[in-house]
Amino acid sequence: MRQRRGDRQMELVKGRKISGGTAEGPVLATHDPLSFFGGIDPQTGIVVEKGHELEGVSIKDKVLVFPHGKGSTVGSYALYRMKKEGTSPKAIINLECEPIVAVGAIISNIPAIDRLEQDPLHFLKTGMKVKVDADNASLQVLD
């Protein structure tokens, strides 16, 4: 669905709400699953997992797009720690959000959605600006 705001058209894509709230920011997308425990340095927000597509890149203040989480249930608390440290993503978009990421997003008050009408890894590219409205289970591409 397309909406107009001024002279700009915005793509509106519906999904499923995982954790409520809204956030706007640049996309950081990866085709690799992420582990918040051991895969990301909670003090810096930098992906430290060797060989990961985002190795050396910070997830801080990004709309993080990835297929699903992986690893230990401690990942939920690692995401919570990142929120407290100020190094967490602004929002999370998954193909399929599993319990570790869902719990982490919920306890950290990070907007999260999944099961979008379109595969987000096909139309969202790193650097694009988007708005996640998890309360309405929607995503708007702003540019």
N, C-alpha and C positions, 0 to 999 in steps of 0.2 A: 504494500500500500504506500502511496506517495502522499505527503502532506506538503503544503507550501508555507514557508515562513519568510515573509518579505519576498526577496527575489530568489531565495534558495529553495530547492526541493530537498526533502529529507525522506530517506527510506525508513519506514516503520515496520519492524519485524516483531511478531509476537512469539512468546515462549512460555516457560513455566517458572513461577516464582520459587526461589529457594530461600532467600533471605531478603527482607524488605529494605526499602530505601531507594534513594536516587543518587546518581553520581554522573559526572561528565568529565571526559578527559581523553587523552590519546590512547589508542589501542596498542597493546603489546601482544602479538599473537605467536603461538608455537604449535606445531603438530605433535610435539612430544608431551607425554604426561608429566606432571610435576609432583615432587614430594616437598612439602613445606618443612618436614623434619629431615635435615641432613642435605637437602638439595638446594636450600636457599639460606644464606647467612641472615639471621633475624636482626642483627644489628645494623646491617647495611641495605638489606633487601636485594642483594646481588645473588644471582643464580651461581652456585658453586659446584653443581654436579658435573663431573668430568664427562665430556662428550655430548652434553645437552645442547640442543639448538640455541638456547639462550645463555649458555655459559658466559659469565662475565658481565651480563646485562642486569640492570636494576629493575625490579618490578614496582618499586615505590611510585605511588601516585599514577599508576597506569590502570587502564581497563584491561585486565589480564584475560586473555582468551586462550584456552587450552582444552584438549579433549576430555581429560578427567584427571583426578589425583591418583597418587600411588603411595605406597609405603605405610608406615606405622600410624596407628591411631593418635600418636603423640603429635602428628601433623596438625590436628585441630588446635592444639594448644600452642604450637609454634606459630600458626597464623595469628592467634590471639596475642601472642607476645609481640609479633611484628606490628600489630595495630597499636599496642601500647608504646612501642619504640618509635612509631611514626614512619615505619618502613614498609607498610602493607600496600597492596594495590587499592585503588579507589573502588573497584568493582570487579566481579568475576563472572565470566561467561564460559560455560562448559557445553560440550556436546551432550554429555550425561554426567551430572553431578553425583558423585558417590558420597557415602556418609561422612568420610573424613573431611572433605572440603565443605560439605553442607554444614556440619557442626561448627567447623572453624569460622565460616562466614557468619553464621547465626550468632555465636557468642561474641564475635568481634564487631557486629553491626556493619558488615560489609555487604552491600547489595550484591545479590547473585541470582543469575537466571541460567536455565539450560533448556534443552529440547526446543530450540528455535525452529521456526517454520522452514528456514533455510540453514544449511550448514554454515556456521559463522566462519569456519576456516576457509571457506570458498569465497566469501565476499568481504570479510574484514581483513585489512592489511595493517601491519605495524605503522603507526604514525597517524592513521585516520582518527578524526575526532568523532566521538559518539556520546550519546546520553543513554544510560541504563536507568530505566524506571521499573525497578523490580516490583514495586507495589502493584503496578499494572501489567507486570510480566511482559514488558516491551523494551525494545532497543530502537533508538533513532540514530541513523548515520547523519552526522551534521556536515561533513564535507567529504 
